[in-house]
Amino acid sequence: MYDIIINGDTVEEMNKLPPNSVDLIFADPPYWMRTEGVLHRFGGTEFDGCDDHWDKFSDQDSYNEFTKKWLLACKRLLKPNGSIWVIGGMQCIYSIGGIMQDLGFWIINDVVWHKKNPTPNFKGTRLNNSHETLIWATQSPKALYTFNYKTAKELNRDTVTDEEFRNGVRKQMGSVWRFPVCSGRERLNDESGNKLHNTQKPLELLERIITISSKIGDVVLDPFGGTMTTGVATKKLGRKYIMIERDEKYCKFGKIRLESTQFQNSDLAKSVFDEKPKKVTVEEMIRDKYLLEGEYFYLKDKSPVAVLCPDGKLLYQNQVLDMHTCVALAKGVKADRLNGFAHWYVERNGKLVPISEIRENYRNN
Ligand SMILES: C[S@@+](CC[C@H](N)C(=O)[O-])C[C@H]1O[C@@H](n2cnc3c(N)ncnc32)[C@H](O)[C@@H]1O
């Protein structure tokens, strides 16, 4: 039962789904904003914050009880190697994080989403609240969760300048992300032209999360679907979605949004940057004449010399050894083996060429 929107209460609906059936969860729960009175912008117009009925709770205990229930339901659905992202503001993220730890979730990272265009603090009474926090966690410290590390590097524009990025500079993705809040054409309107949802998240945020922490074909669940941003990112990236939302209106508009979304095949979607290179043996390279039986293998300083045998081993000082054992011996290193591909060279057109380069050519061809 995938690629569906379920209209109903999240805990009830999650409890109907089979256990251990979801690879990734993104949860954007009610923040319990506790907004009171009417806020005015600097120019005097009213500010439309989040004072929706679904965001109201009587006290901290009832919010905690609700949080515990939906997190437990998520825990039952998550596969042992799956992972969960929860987003929240200062009003709720500390209690949510505490409950997650009480329930045995293992926190991998907390991420700060730094908003490029935050809502100002109209009254000027405290700091402008310009970030939200995401918690990324697994069921247990031993979970072998998906992290497309190299794909994340490929996506990272937070810690490299545009010029560096154009020049091919890639750096590890950090835990501070910079996106604007959802606005302009991305923001959905209802039939009367009014903002459909007060807390629609930017698609870019969800695309990043899904790209780095799931694989093509994985099942992604969002227990608080809203405008179905998670479903849209999931479909675009070739994963399968399960979206739960209690409000019929959001489901109706979200369905239209999802129907007009297509899978967009790309290297990022397929996480090709994280694919392990195909294993290549020396024998295969001899068979296809990339290496020649009887030719000399050199170290970088052109000494000492070993001879390549037909079975891919090396003849060195009257011993026949695999090239990894041989290089350790030739270099006089204490280790039993070194990676031969990192140390041996052969001669091509009068120049020494690393055999790793020859292997790369072989792979590419
Ligand atoms: C913070 S919003 C999610 C916004 C969404 N991420 C987006 O980009 O549009 C939370 C949503 O959860 C829904 N919700 C709140 N309590 C719920 C419950 N018990 N069951 C199902 N949905 C619920 C609300 O109607 C609201 O749309």
The ligand as a MOL file (V3000), in Angstrom:
LIG
                    3D

  0  0  0     0  0            999 V3000
M  V30 BEGIN CTAB
M  V30 COUNTS 27 29 0 0 0
M  V30 BEGIN ATOM
M  V30 1 C 3.2710 21.3030 10.7340 0
M  V30 2 S 2.0150 20.7740 9.6920 0 CHG=1
M  V30 3 C 2.8420 19.8700 8.4220 0
M  V30 4 C 3.1580 20.6830 7.1910 0
M  V30 5 C 3.7860 19.8950 6.0840 0
M  V30 6 N 5.1180 19.4460 6.4340 0
M  V30 7 C 3.8510 20.7040 4.7930 0
M  V30 8 O 4.9570 20.9340 4.2490 0
M  V30 9 O 2.8060 21.1140 4.3320 0 CHG=-1
M  V30 10 C 1.2520 19.5500 10.6540 0
M  V30 11 C 0.0570 18.8860 9.9960 0
M  V30 12 O -0.3430 17.8050 10.8080 0
M  V30 13 C -1.7490 17.6810 10.7730 0
M  V30 14 N -2.1410 16.9930 12.0140 0
M  V30 15 C -2.1090 17.4850 13.2680 0
M  V30 16 N -2.4960 16.5490 14.1490 0
M  V30 17 C -2.7880 15.4330 13.4370 0
M  V30 18 C -3.2260 14.1210 13.7770 0
M  V30 19 N -3.4460 13.7760 15.0360 0
M  V30 20 N -3.3890 13.2460 12.7790 0
M  V30 21 C -3.1710 13.5730 11.4940 0
M  V30 22 N -2.7390 14.7980 11.1070 0
M  V30 23 C -2.5530 15.7230 12.0690 0
M  V30 24 C -2.2450 19.1020 10.6580 0
M  V30 25 O -3.5300 19.1290 10.0560 0
M  V30 26 C -1.1570 19.7610 9.8040 0
M  V30 27 O -1.5160 19.7990 8.4670 0
M  V30 END ATOM
M  V30 BEGIN BOND
M  V30 1 1 1 2
M  V30 2 1 2 3
M  V30 3 1 2 10
M  V30 4 1 3 4
M  V30 5 1 4 5
M  V30 6 1 5 6
M  V30 7 1 5 7
M  V30 8 2 7 8
M  V30 9 1 7 9
M  V30 10 1 10 11
M  V30 11 1 11 12
M  V30 12 1 11 26
M  V30 13 1 12 13
M  V30 14 1 13 14
M  V30 15 1 13 24
M  V30 16 1 14 15
M  V30 17 1 14 23
M  V30 18 2 15 16
M  V30 19 1 16 17
M  V30 20 1 17 18
M  V30 21 2 17 23
M  V30 22 1 18 19
M  V30 23 2 18 20
M  V30 24 1 20 21
M  V30 25 2 21 22
M  V30 26 1 22 23
M  V30 27 1 24 25
M  V30 28 1 24 26
M  V30 29 1 26 27
M  V30 END BOND
M  V30 END CTAB
M  END
